[in-house]
Amino acid sequence: MAYDFNPFKKQLASAEEWLKKELQQIRTGQASPAVLDAVKVEVYGAPMALKEVASVTLEGARVLRIAPWDKSQTKEIEKAITIANLGLSVVVDDQGLRVMFPELTGERRVQIAKTAKEKLEEAKKQIRGHRDVIVKDLQTKEKDGDMGKDDAFRAKNDTQKLVDDTNKKLDDAFAKKEKELLS
């Protein structure tokens, strides 16, 4: 009897996407609109994502231009970016806002790399949890007689292979981000 790994594969893909999104939000010396994805702006009494209330474009290597669709929201956007504590400086002008990315110091780069490493470990922890659920399910099926010992052994090996492949992808994504941070 073949074990259905599709839900497990979806969980692995979800953990991988989560890590990629988290790594995108980690600031490097380069300006990136993805850094502002987590910023929520209070608009008409409801929190909304920044990209829902303004356009965000690259204006230079270390500058983002934010053009609010409703100019009256400029102060709220400035406040939201400041509260997010991303280490960015915000300047309001007649066209909207400019967000400047300061040059990173060596110490700050190492600190940010540690944060990225923590995100990697969090993603791996999620994957281990999903794997443990599958292994317990396989053991239960084997004990109940729904699956033979050989099939359960093969399924456990397949599970570990999927975990190893996903962990390699996560490590590669982290290595890329770490190189970007420390270079």
C-alpha positions, 0 to 999 in steps of 0.5 A: 500500500502506497502512502499519500505524501501530497499533504506532507509535500504541501506542508513542506512547500508552505514552510519553504515559502514562509522562509523565503518570504521572511528572508525577503523582509530582512533588510540588506544594504539595498532598497527592496519593497519586500521589506515593507510587506509586513508594515500595516497602516491604520486606514479609516480605523482598520489596519491595511497592508502598505501595498493596499494604500500606496504604490511602492517603487524603487527610486535608487539603490537605497531609496524607495518612493511611496506614493499614497493613493489618498494623500491624507494617509501620508502621516499614517504611512509615515507613522506605520513605517516608524513604528515597524522599527525597520531601521529605515529613515522616512522623509515626507515630501510633496509627492509622498514619502521617501524611505532611505536605507542606511548603509549597514555596519559590519556589526549590524550585518552580523546581527541581521545574519543571526536573525536570518539563521533563526528564521531558518531554524524556525522553518526546519523546526516546522518541518521536523514537526510535520515529519514526526506526525507522518512517522507516528501515522506510519507507526500506527498504521503498521501497528494496526495492520493497515501497512506491512513492515516493509511498506512502513520502512520504505515510507519512513525513508521516503519521508526522510528523503523529502525532509532532507531535500527541503532542508537543502533548499532552505539551507541554499536560500539562507546561504544566498541571503547570508552572502548578500548580507555579509558581502 
